[in-house]
Amino acid sequence: MAPTPLPVDSGTPIPPVPDASVPDSGQPDAGKPEDDAGTPDSGTPDSGTPDAGSPADGGPGAMAPGSLGAAPFATSALTVFGAAQGLTEAPVSASVDEASNLWVVSDSALYLLTPGAAQFRRYTAADGLHVGPGYTEPPDVTMVEGGKPNECFVGYYFHDTNAANNGPAAHMWNDPAAHMGKMDQVLLQPDG
């Protein structure tokens, strides 16, 4: 429905504004009428009803590397891991790698739950992590990120090295803090 014209000072009505729901007769786009696929029907898909499939052929439960699909962990709406599963400290960060290993960090340790395992394994400086005096400052471990199969990256904390904290040698080769904090690449070996 076209709007009602309003009078102007001279008494001449304002031309009506075209209704936006009616296509204009302007220039057509670059396509040709024969390129138009027509109105889609509302029937069933031409390929028929898809089957549920299986994880092996990409159906429900399939895990593509790096995906967030089903994992070998419990499939309930929420799984809470704690001391009963060997996670004895408050988690700070968690991530999975492409092999569906669950990596979790606390302020001072790295935990690993492999697919099918019931208990986390705990790794510390005694296992080779660069955490603690000479490497980090509390809160020591700040994050974990899963990588390729059986790989994660652990991020560590150390105060910012700047002139106010470390004097004129800040960020230089002789700055004792320049190589602290940082990150470790952790590779899970066959022996755990």
Residue, then its C-alpha position, 0 to 999 in steps of 0.5 A: m500500500a502506497p503512503t498517503p501523500l502529504p501536502v507541501d507549502s505550495g500545496t503540491p503533494i509529495p510523490p509516493v514512495p515506492d513500496a519496498s515489497v514490490p521489485d523495481s523495474g531497474q536494471p537486471d543483475a548480470g545473470k540471465p533468466e535461464d540461470d535462475a534455478g527457480t523456486p525451491d520445492s519443499g519436498t524431501p532431499d533428492s538424495g533420500t533420507p540420510d542414514a545414521g552411519s557409524p563413526a568409521d564412515g563419518g557418522p555420529g560419533a566420528m572424530a576428525p582430527g582437531s574437531l570438537g565432536a564426540a570424544p572417548f570421555a563420558t558423553s553425559a551433559l557434564t563430566v566433572f573430574g576431580a581427586a577421584q580421577g587423580l586431578t588433585e589441584a584446581p585446574v587453570s586451563a584444559s585442552v585436548d590434542e588431536a589424539s583426544n588426550l585431555w591435558v589439564v594444568s594447575d598452577s604447578a603441574l600438568y595432568l594428562l588423561t588419555p582416551g580410555a584411562a580412568q586416572f590422570r597422570r601428573y607431571t611436574a618439574a621432576d619430570g622435566l617441566h620448566v617450572g619453579p625457581g629459576y624458571t617461573e614465578p607464581p602462579d608458575v603455569t598459566m595455560v595449556e594448549g593441545g597440539k598434534p597427536n600426543e602433543c601439548f604446549v604449556g605456558y609459564y608465568f614470569h614478570d615482565t622484563n622492563a627497565a623498571n623491573n630489570g634495569p637498563a639490561a631489560h630484554m638484552w642478552n644479559d637480562p637474567a629474566a629474559h629466558m624465564g616464563k616462556m613455553d614448553q612443547v610437551l611430547l607424550q612418549p610411548d612409555g608415558 
